[in-house]
Amino acid sequence: MFPYIICTDSGSDLPEDYIAQQEIGYFPLTYMINDKTYGSNGENLPFHEFYDYMRAGNVPKTSQVNPEEAKEGLKKLLEKNKNILVLALSSGISGTYNSFRIAAEELNEEESDSNIIVIDSLAASLGEGLYVYFACLNREKGMSIEENAKWLTDNRLKFTHVFTVDDLNHLYRGGRVSRGTAIIGTVLSIKPVLHVDDEGKLIPLKNVRSRKKALMTLVDLMEEKMGSYKEKSDVFFISHGDCEEEANIVKEEINRRFGMKTCIINHIGPLIGAHSGPGTVALFFLGDER
Protein backbone atom coordinates (compact mmCIF):
# COMPACT_ATOMS: atom_id res chain seq x y z
CA MET A 1 0.00 0.00 0.00
CA PHE A 2 1.32 3.42 -0.95
CA PRO A 3 1.82 6.04 1.80
CA TYR A 4 -0.28 8.55 -0.13
CA ILE A 5 -2.43 8.66 -3.24
CA ILE A 6 -1.24 10.42 -6.37
CA CYS A 7 -4.20 11.70 -8.32
CA THR A 8 -4.64 13.18 -11.79
CA ASP A 9 -7.24 13.73 -14.54
CA SER A 10 -7.74 12.18 -17.96
CA GLY A 11 -5.94 15.12 -19.58
CA SER A 12 -2.74 13.26 -18.64
CA ASP A 13 -3.33 10.56 -21.30
CA LEU A 14 -1.60 7.88 -19.23
CA PRO A 15 -2.09 4.21 -20.21
CA GLU A 16 -4.65 2.31 -18.16
CA ASP A 17 -2.17 -0.34 -17.05
CA TYR A 18 0.18 2.30 -15.61
CA ILE A 19 -2.71 3.96 -13.74
CA ALA A 20 -3.67 0.61 -12.24
CA GLN A 21 -0.09 -0.32 -11.35
CA GLN A 22 0.50 2.93 -9.47
CA GLU A 23 -3.03 2.99 -8.00
CA ILE A 24 -3.48 6.51 -9.31
CA GLY A 25 -6.65 8.38 -8.42
CA TYR A 26 -8.09 9.17 -11.83
CA PHE A 27 -10.71 11.77 -12.74
CA PRO A 28 -12.26 11.36 -16.20
CA LEU A 29 -13.03 14.65 -17.93
CA THR A 30 -16.11 14.46 -20.14
CA TYR A 31 -16.70 15.11 -23.82
CA MET A 32 -19.86 15.21 -25.90
CA ILE A 33 -20.53 13.82 -29.37
CA ASN A 34 -23.97 14.00 -31.01
CA ASP A 35 -25.52 15.09 -27.71
CA LYS A 36 -24.15 12.02 -25.92
CA THR A 37 -21.72 12.49 -23.03
CA TYR A 38 -18.73 10.20 -22.73
CA GLY A 39 -16.03 9.78 -20.10
CA SER A 40 -17.78 10.15 -16.76
CA ASN A 41 -19.33 6.67 -16.69
CA GLY A 42 -16.32 4.88 -18.16
CA GLU A 43 -17.86 4.78 -21.63
CA ASN A 44 -15.54 6.06 -24.36
CA LEU A 45 -15.40 5.91 -28.12
CA PRO A 46 -12.52 3.87 -29.55
CA PHE A 47 -9.70 6.29 -30.42
CA HIS A 48 -9.84 5.63 -34.15
CA GLU A 49 -13.60 6.20 -34.21
CA PHE A 50 -13.21 9.43 -32.22
CA TYR A 51 -10.64 10.81 -34.66
CA ASP A 52 -12.65 9.69 -37.70
CA TYR A 53 -15.50 11.76 -36.26
CA MET A 54 -13.17 14.76 -36.31
CA ARG A 55 -11.80 13.93 -39.77
CA ALA A 56 -15.37 14.18 -41.01
CA GLY A 57 -15.40 17.83 -39.90
CA ASN A 58 -17.18 17.43 -36.57
CA VAL A 59 -16.16 19.21 -33.36
CA PRO A 60 -16.51 17.35 -30.05
CA LYS A 61 -17.34 19.42 -26.98
CA THR A 62 -15.27 19.02 -23.82
CA SER A 63 -15.78 20.02 -20.22
CA GLN A 64 -13.69 20.32 -17.07
CA VAL A 65 -14.29 18.85 -13.62
CA ASN A 66 -16.39 21.31 -11.60
CA PRO A 67 -15.71 21.87 -7.86
CA GLU A 68 -18.65 19.70 -6.78
CA GLU A 69 -17.49 16.76 -8.91
CA ALA A 70 -13.92 17.20 -7.72
CA LYS A 71 -15.06 17.25 -4.10
CA GLU A 72 -17.17 14.11 -4.51
CA GLY A 73 -14.29 12.25 -6.14
CA LEU A 74 -11.74 13.37 -3.55
CA LYS A 75 -14.10 12.30 -0.74
CA LYS A 76 -14.08 8.75 -2.13
CA LEU A 77 -10.29 8.76 -2.23
CA LEU A 78 -10.15 10.00 1.38
CA GLU A 79 -11.87 6.76 2.41
CA LYS A 80 -8.74 4.93 1.23
CA ASN A 81 -6.05 7.39 2.34
CA LYS A 82 -6.15 10.78 4.07
CA ASN A 83 -3.10 12.02 2.14
CA ILE A 84 -3.71 12.90 -1.50
CA LEU A 85 -1.42 14.65 -3.99
CA VAL A 86 -3.42 16.00 -6.94
CA LEU A 87 -1.62 16.89 -10.18
CA ALA A 88 -4.01 18.78 -12.43
CA LEU A 89 -4.16 19.70 -16.09
CA SER A 90 -2.54 23.05 -16.88
CA SER A 91 -4.50 26.09 -15.74
CA GLY A 92 -3.37 27.69 -19.01
CA ILE A 93 -5.85 25.56 -20.95
CA SER A 94 -8.43 24.37 -18.40
CA GLY A 95 -10.19 25.35 -15.19
CA THR A 96 -9.80 21.83 -13.80
CA TYR A 97 -6.93 22.84 -11.48
CA ASN A 98 -9.05 25.57 -9.91
CA SER A 99 -11.90 23.12 -9.30
CA PHE A 100 -9.54 20.73 -7.51
CA ARG A 101 -8.08 23.62 -5.50
CA ILE A 102 -11.50 24.76 -4.28
CA ALA A 103 -12.58 21.21 -3.45
CA ALA A 104 -9.35 20.49 -1.54
CA GLU A 105 -9.61 23.68 0.51
CA GLU A 106 -13.15 22.77 1.56
CA LEU A 107 -12.28 19.18 2.44
CA ASN A 108 -9.12 20.10 4.34
CA GLU A 109 -11.23 22.49 6.41
CA GLU A 110 -14.13 20.06 6.93
CA GLU A 111 -12.03 17.01 7.75
CA SER A 112 -9.22 17.80 10.19
CA ASP A 113 -7.21 14.66 9.40
CA SER A 114 -7.23 15.13 5.61
CA ASN A 115 -4.15 16.40 3.78
CA ILE A 116 -4.95 17.16 0.15
CA ILE A 117 -2.28 19.05 -1.83
CA VAL A 118 -3.19 20.30 -5.31
CA ILE A 119 -0.56 21.33 -7.88
CA ASP A 120 -1.07 23.01 -11.23
CA SER A 121 1.09 20.85 -13.48
CA LEU A 122 1.30 23.57 -16.17
CA ALA A 123 1.34 20.54 -18.46
CA ALA A 124 -0.99 18.63 -20.75
CA SER A 125 -1.39 15.23 -22.39
CA LEU A 126 1.60 12.98 -21.68
CA GLY A 127 3.48 16.07 -20.47
CA GLU A 128 1.12 15.93 -17.52
CA GLY A 129 1.55 12.16 -17.63
CA LEU A 130 5.33 12.55 -17.37
CA TYR A 131 4.79 14.84 -14.39
CA VAL A 132 2.72 12.12 -12.72
CA TYR A 133 5.37 9.53 -13.64
CA PHE A 134 8.06 11.47 -11.78
CA ALA A 135 5.73 12.00 -8.82
CA CYS A 136 5.37 8.22 -8.61
CA LEU A 137 9.15 7.77 -8.88
CA ASN A 138 9.65 10.26 -6.06
CA ARG A 139 7.12 8.38 -3.94
CA GLU A 140 8.99 5.12 -4.60
CA LYS A 141 12.22 6.82 -3.48
CA GLY A 142 10.58 7.56 -0.14
CA MET A 143 9.68 11.23 -0.54
CA SER A 144 6.90 12.35 1.77
CA ILE A 145 3.86 13.98 0.22
CA GLU A 146 5.19 17.42 1.22
CA GLU A 147 8.68 16.71 -0.18
CA ASN A 148 7.20 15.42 -3.40
CA ALA A 149 4.91 18.44 -3.76
CA LYS A 150 7.88 20.77 -3.28
CA TRP A 151 10.00 18.91 -5.84
CA LEU A 152 7.17 18.94 -8.38
CA THR A 153 6.51 22.66 -7.85
CA ASP A 154 10.20 23.55 -8.04
CA ASN A 155 10.76 21.50 -11.22
CA ARG A 156 7.53 21.79 -13.18
CA LEU A 157 9.01 24.19 -15.76
CA LYS A 158 11.55 21.50 -16.65
CA PHE A 159 8.76 19.38 -18.15
CA THR A 160 9.08 20.34 -21.79
CA HIS A 161 6.43 19.94 -24.50
CA VAL A 162 6.90 20.23 -28.27
CA PHE A 163 4.30 19.09 -30.76
CA THR A 164 3.09 19.39 -34.32
CA VAL A 165 -0.48 19.35 -35.60
CA ASP A 166 -1.74 18.36 -39.01
CA ASP A 167 -4.50 20.98 -39.15
CA LEU A 168 -4.40 24.31 -37.29
CA ASN A 169 -8.16 24.79 -37.64
CA HIS A 170 -8.77 22.44 -34.72
CA LEU A 171 -6.65 24.64 -32.45
CA TYR A 172 -8.40 27.73 -33.80
CA ARG A 173 -11.88 26.35 -33.09
CA GLY A 174 -10.76 25.58 -29.55
CA GLY A 175 -9.46 29.14 -29.11
CA ARG A 176 -5.83 27.96 -28.89
CA VAL A 177 -4.47 29.91 -31.89
CA SER A 178 -5.68 32.97 -33.79
CA ARG A 179 -7.83 32.83 -36.90
CA GLY A 180 -5.07 34.49 -38.91
CA THR A 181 -2.54 31.85 -37.87
CA ALA A 182 -4.94 29.08 -38.87
CA ILE A 183 -5.75 30.62 -42.26
CA ILE A 184 -2.12 31.29 -43.19
CA GLY A 185 -1.07 27.83 -42.11
CA THR A 186 -3.82 26.19 -44.17
CA VAL A 187 -3.24 28.27 -47.31
CA LEU A 188 0.52 27.73 -47.32
CA SER A 189 0.27 24.05 -46.31
CA ILE A 190 2.46 24.82 -43.33
CA LYS A 191 3.05 22.23 -40.65
CA PRO A 192 3.34 24.20 -37.42
CA VAL A 193 5.44 23.22 -34.43
CA LEU A 194 4.22 24.47 -31.06
CA HIS A 195 5.16 24.21 -27.41
CA VAL A 196 3.70 24.83 -23.95
CA ASP A 197 5.12 27.97 -22.32
CA ASP A 198 5.88 28.75 -18.67
CA GLU A 199 2.23 29.68 -18.09
CA GLY A 200 1.03 26.34 -19.44
CA LYS A 201 -0.37 27.85 -22.64
CA LEU A 202 0.01 26.60 -26.22
CA ILE A 203 2.37 28.81 -28.22
CA PRO A 204 3.49 28.48 -31.90
CA LEU A 205 7.25 28.06 -32.25
CA LYS A 206 8.11 27.31 -35.87
CA ASN A 207 6.54 26.68 -39.24
CA VAL A 208 7.94 24.04 -41.57
CA ARG A 209 6.93 22.91 -45.05
CA SER A 210 6.60 19.13 -44.73
CA ARG A 211 5.26 16.60 -42.30
CA LYS A 212 8.57 14.72 -42.16
CA LYS A 213 10.42 17.95 -41.42
CA ALA A 214 7.96 18.76 -38.65
CA LEU A 215 8.57 15.39 -36.99
CA MET A 216 12.35 15.81 -37.17
CA THR A 217 12.01 19.37 -35.84
CA LEU A 218 10.49 17.92 -32.67
CA VAL A 219 13.68 15.93 -32.11
CA ASP A 220 15.85 18.95 -33.04
CA LEU A 221 14.04 20.98 -30.38
CA MET A 222 14.51 18.20 -27.87
CA GLU A 223 18.26 18.28 -28.47
CA GLU A 224 18.24 22.05 -28.11
CA LYS A 225 16.12 22.21 -24.95
CA MET A 226 17.40 19.21 -22.97
CA GLY A 227 20.64 20.89 -21.98
CA SER A 228 22.05 19.25 -18.84
CA TYR A 229 19.28 16.64 -18.90
CA LYS A 230 21.03 14.90 -21.82
CA GLU A 231 23.19 13.32 -19.14
CA LYS A 232 20.63 13.25 -16.31
CA SER A 233 17.47 11.76 -17.84
CA ASP A 234 16.69 8.73 -19.97
CA VAL A 235 12.92 9.28 -20.09
CA PHE A 236 10.67 10.72 -22.79
CA PHE A 237 6.99 10.28 -23.64
CA ILE A 238 5.15 10.62 -26.97
CA SER A 239 1.42 11.01 -27.54
CA HIS A 240 -0.37 11.01 -30.88
CA GLY A 241 -3.71 11.73 -32.51
CA ASP A 242 -4.32 8.37 -34.19
CA CYS A 243 -0.96 8.30 -36.00
CA GLU A 244 1.12 5.78 -34.09
CA GLU A 245 3.42 5.05 -37.03
CA GLU A 246 4.64 8.65 -37.04
CA ALA A 247 5.01 8.63 -33.25
CA ASN A 248 7.28 5.62 -33.64
CA ILE A 249 9.36 7.47 -36.24
CA VAL A 250 10.03 10.15 -33.63
CA LYS A 251 10.85 7.51 -31.00
CA GLU A 252 13.31 5.74 -33.30
CA GLU A 253 15.06 9.01 -34.17
CA ILE A 254 15.46 9.82 -30.46
CA ASN A 255 16.85 6.33 -29.84
CA ARG A 256 19.28 6.81 -32.74
CA ARG A 257 20.48 10.28 -31.73
CA PHE A 258 20.52 10.08 -27.95
CA GLY A 259 20.30 6.41 -27.03
CA MET A 260 17.32 7.15 -24.75
CA LYS A 261 15.18 4.07 -24.21
CA THR A 262 12.59 4.75 -21.47
CA CYS A 263 9.47 5.79 -23.35
CA ILE A 264 5.70 5.60 -23.13
CA ILE A 265 3.72 6.09 -26.34
CA ASN A 266 -0.03 6.53 -26.06
CA HIS A 267 -3.02 8.07 -27.82
CA ILE A 268 -3.97 11.66 -27.18
CA GLY A 269 -7.31 11.23 -25.47
CA PRO A 270 -10.54 13.02 -26.41
CA LEU A 271 -10.07 15.88 -23.94
CA ILE A 272 -6.88 17.16 -25.61
CA GLY A 273 -7.53 15.57 -29.00
CA ALA A 274 -10.77 17.52 -29.44
CA HIS A 275 -8.61 20.65 -29.69
CA SER A 276 -5.43 19.36 -31.35
CA GLY A 277 -7.10 17.07 -33.88
CA PRO A 278 -6.05 13.92 -35.73
CA GLY A 279 -2.44 13.73 -36.86
CA THR A 280 -0.99 15.47 -33.81
CA VAL A 281 2.36 14.17 -32.58
CA ALA A 282 3.60 15.47 -29.21
CA LEU A 283 6.96 14.89 -27.51
CA PHE A 284 7.65 15.35 -23.78
CA PHE A 285 10.93 15.30 -21.87
CA LEU A 286 12.92 17.05 -19.15
CA GLY A 287 14.85 20.10 -20.27
CA ASP A 288 16.74 23.08 -18.89
CA GLU A 289 14.08 25.35 -20.39
CA ARG A 290 10.67 24.99 -21.94
C-alpha positions, 0 to 999 in steps of 0.5 A, a space after each residue: 500500500 502506498 503512503 499517499 495517493 497520487 491523483 490526476 485527470 484524464 488530460 494526462 493521457 496515461 495508459 490504463 495499465 500504468 494507472 492501475 499499477 500505481 493505483 493513481 486516483 483518476 478523474 475522467 473529464 467528459 466530452 460530448 458527441 452528437 448530444 451524448 456524453 462520454 467519459 464520466 461513466 467509463 464509456 468512451 469511443 474507440 480512439 480511431 472512431 473518435 478521430 474519424 468523427 473529427 476527420 469528417 469535420 465534426 467538433 466534439 465538446 469538452 468540459 472540465 471537472 467542476 468543484 462539486 465533482 472534484 469534491 465528490 471524487 476526492 471524498 471517495 479517495 479519502 476513504 482509502 487514504 487521508 493524504 492525496 497529492 493532486 496533479 491537475 491539467 494546466 490552468 493555461 488551458 483548463 479550469 480543472 486545477 481551480 476546481 480541484 483547489 476549491 474542493 481540496 480547501 473545503 475538504 481540508 477544512 471540513 475534515 481535520 485529518 485530511 491532507 490534500 495538496 493540489 498542484 497546477 502541473 502547467 502541463 498537458 497530455 503525456 506532459 502531464 503524464 510525465 509529471 505524474 510519472 516522476 511524482 510516482 518515482 519520487 514516492 517510490 524513493 521515499 519522498 513524503 507527500 510534502 517533499 514530493 509536492 515541493 520537488 514537483 513545484 520547483 521542477 515543473 518548468 523543466 517538463 518540456 512539451 513540443 508538438 506538431 499538428 496536421 490541421 491548425 483549424 482544430 486549435 483555432 476552433 478551440 481558441 488555442 491559436 488565432 484565426 489568422 494563424 490558422 488561415 495562413 497555415 492552411 493556405 501555405 500548407 504549413 506544418 506548425 510546431 508548437 510548445 507549452 510555455 511557462 504559463 502552461 499555454 500553447 504557443 506556436 514556435 516554428 513553421 515548416 513545409 513538410 510533415 517529415 520535417 515537422 517530426 524531425 524538428 520535434 527531435 531537433 528541439 529536444 536536443 536544443 532544450 534538454 541541456 544538462 538533462 542529456 546526461 541526467 534523464 533517460 525518459 521521454 513520452 510521446 502522444 499522438 492523434 491516431 498516427 502511431 506510425 509517425 510517433 514511432 518514427 520520432 521515437 526511433 530518431 530519439 533512440 538513434 540520436 541520444 540512445 534514450 530508451 525509457 518511453 511511453 507512447 499513447 493516444 492523445 485522449 478526447 479531452 486534448 484531441 478535441 482541440 489538437 485534432 487527428 495527426 498530432 504528434 507530441 513529444 515530452 521530456 525534461 529540459 533546462 528550459 521549456 
